[in-house]
Structures are given as C-alpha cells and as structure tokens.
Amino acid sequence: MHVYLVRHGHVDYGRAPDRYAAGLSEEGRAQSQRVAALCREWDIQLLVASTMVRAEQTADAIQALLPDIVRWDLDDLQEVGIEEPAIDPMMHPHPEQWTAEQRTLAYERTWTRVAATIARLEVYAGTYGVERVAVVSHQAVLNLMLLYWLGLDWRVADSTHFALDWCATAKVVVDEGLTRVEWVNRPS
C-alpha cells in the first residue's frame, strides 16, 4: 500500500477567531489545487481527511479532480488538542500554552485515534485491494503517523519531529510487513 500523507493548505491563524475552525487562505487554496493534481497523477483510490475545515477544503480540491474516489472524513484525524480542553477545563485553548503533562495527555489521546485510523486503513486496503491512499490531516497527526510506520512510539513525538510545510506530502510504502518512507516534506 502506498500512503501519501498530505498536510492541509496554508491557513492564516492570525485572522481566524477560532484556530480550530480556521479555513484555507487564498495561498492555501492554490496549494490544494496543486496537491490535487499530484493525487490525480498518483491515481489515488481512497481519500481520507480530517473533519476540520482546512483539511476538508484541501480534500475537496482533491475530490474535485477525482470525483469518483472513495472518501472518508474522520474525526480521528483532527488536530492534536481539539478535544483536550473539553476533557480538562484547565487546559489553555492554544497548545503552545500547555504544560509538558498536558502535551503528553494530548499526544497520547491523539496517538490512540491515529493508531485506530491506521488499522482501519490497513484492513480496508487489504479487504478491497486498495493500493494508493491519500491522508489529509494536520502536521502533528501526520507526524504521529510517520512515527507509527517507522516503528517508533508516540512518546518520542516531542523529540522526533518532521517539519511539514503547508500542503507538503510524505510517501510511505507498506509492503508485506516492511515499511519504507520514500520522501518527507515534498512540496506540492
């Protein structure tokens, strides 16, 4: 299975009243068009996206070029921290303000969601013969996916980080139990 990890397009968080509901900027929409063309070249068979606006807008651009593609929109791919303030009212709404313990809690909860999504992808791909998947999500979520496929634990997320630019991609090939990361942070 070839998995193309796609970070959503550019967002101007400074102009958004709610960073979790922020949509794409003009630049982000243009980036999404470019990554959509790449997904068409890669002949993506399954499109999986976070349900947050900026990821859905990026996935919408891909689906516009691949209208018959199977698409899943999953809450499990939402950004790190989306649910934590509701669980722990003492947590600041901006992750940059979290304590180390709060970051650990957020990454652990996100890891659980990400691992479940990867398991679903692998079962679906194996059952239906899907060979090429695009996952549109957020930098921290995609980092956790890369850690998973590299055989690393979520606890190294703070010290092992892949800087993914807006709408950049990473390609992971999973074949008969072997995993190969072919590229990280390729621009669209």
N, C-alpha and C positions, 0 to 999 in steps of 0.2 A: 504494500500500500504506500502510495506517495501522499504525504500530507504537506500541504502548503499553508503555513501559518502566516496570516496577514494582520498586521496592526491596522486599526481603523485610520482613516484620513485625518489630516490636521484639524485641530479644534483650538479656538481662541478662548481658553478658560477664563481669561480676564474679563471677557464680555458676557459671560454666562452667569446668570444669577444663581444657578444650581449646577455645580461642576459635574454632578452625576447625570444630569439631563441635557448636557451641552450637545449641540449638533455640530455638524461639519462646517468649517469656514468655506469660503469660495475656493481657497487653495486645496482644502480637504476634498471638496467635490471633484476638482480636476485630478487630484491624485487617485481618487476612487475610480475615475474613468480609465486611467492608465492601468491600474491593477486589474480592472475588469477585463481589459484587452489581454493581459497576461493570462488570466484564468481561462479565457477562451482558447488561447494558444496551448495551454496545458491540458485542455479537454477535461475540465473538472466534471466529476459525476455527482458529487454531493457537496452542498454548500451548508456550512454550519456557522451560525453567528450568535453573538451575544445579543440579548434583547435591549441593550442600552442604545439610545438614539444614534449615536455616532457610528456604532458598529452596524446597526441595521441600515443606515444610509449607505455605508460602504458596501454592504451585501446587496442592497437594492441595485446599485450600479452594476454589480457583477451579474445579478439575475436579469437585468435589462438586456445584457448581451447573450445570456444563456437562459432564455425564458422557460425551457422545459426541464431545467435542473431540479433535482430533489433538494429541498431546503428545510433545514431545522433552525428555528430560533430558540435558543436555550438560555434560561435564567442562570443556569450553572456556569455560564461563561461571562457573567457580569464581573465588573472590575472588583479588585480587592477592596474590601471595606464597605461595599454597598449595603450590607446587612448588619454590620457590626454596631453602628450607633443605636439601632433598634434593640439589639440584644444587650448592649452595655451602654446605658444612657450617659455614662461618664466619658465616653469616647468623643473626642472632637470630630466634627464632620469632615475635616481635612486630614488625610492620612499623614501629612508632613508633621502634624502636631501630636502624633501618637507616641506613647512611651514604647520602650522595647517590648514590654509584656503585651501591650495592645497590638503591636505589629505581629508578634508571634501568634496571638489568637487569630488575627485576621488571615494570616498566611495559612495557618492550619485549617481553618474553615474553607478557605478558597481551594486548598490542595484537595480536600475531600470532594468538592464539586468537580474539580478538574479531573481527578482520577476516575470519577464516575462517568464523566463525558468521554474520556479516552476509552474506557471499557465498552461503552455503548458504540462508539465508532468502530472499534475492532470487531465486535460481534456483528454489527450491521454489515460492515465491509466483507467479512468472511461469509456471511449468510447470502448476501446478494451479489457477490463478485465485484464490489466497488474497489477500484484501484487508485482513484485520484480524488482527494478530498481537499477542500479549502476551508480553513477555520478562520473566521474574522472575529477578533477579540481585542483585548487591551494588553498593554506591554507586560504588566505583572502576570496576568493569566498566561500569556504566551511564554513568558519566562518559565513559569511552573511546568508548562507542557514540555518545553525543551529539557528541563531538569529531569522530568519523568523519563523521557526517551533516552536520556544519557545515563540512566540508572542512578541518578542522584536523588537525595531526599529533600523535601521542602525546607528542611531546617537550614540548608545552605543558601537559601534564596537571598539573604542579606549580603552574603559574601561572594556569591556567584551570580552575576547579573549580565544579561545580554542587552545592550543598548539598542533598541529597535526604533528606527526613525518612523515618522508618520507614513503609513501605507507601505512600509517595507515588508519584505517577505523572508521567511526561512523555509527551507525544504528539508523534510525528514522522510527517509525511506525506511519502512519497516518490512523486512522480508525474512520469513522463516525464523523468527526469533532474533534476528540480527537487526540492529538499528544503525543507520548512517545519517548524520546530519550533513547534507551537501552544501548548504550555504545558510548564513545568518545575515540579516540586515541588507539584503539586496534591494536597492531602491526600485520603485515602480516607474 
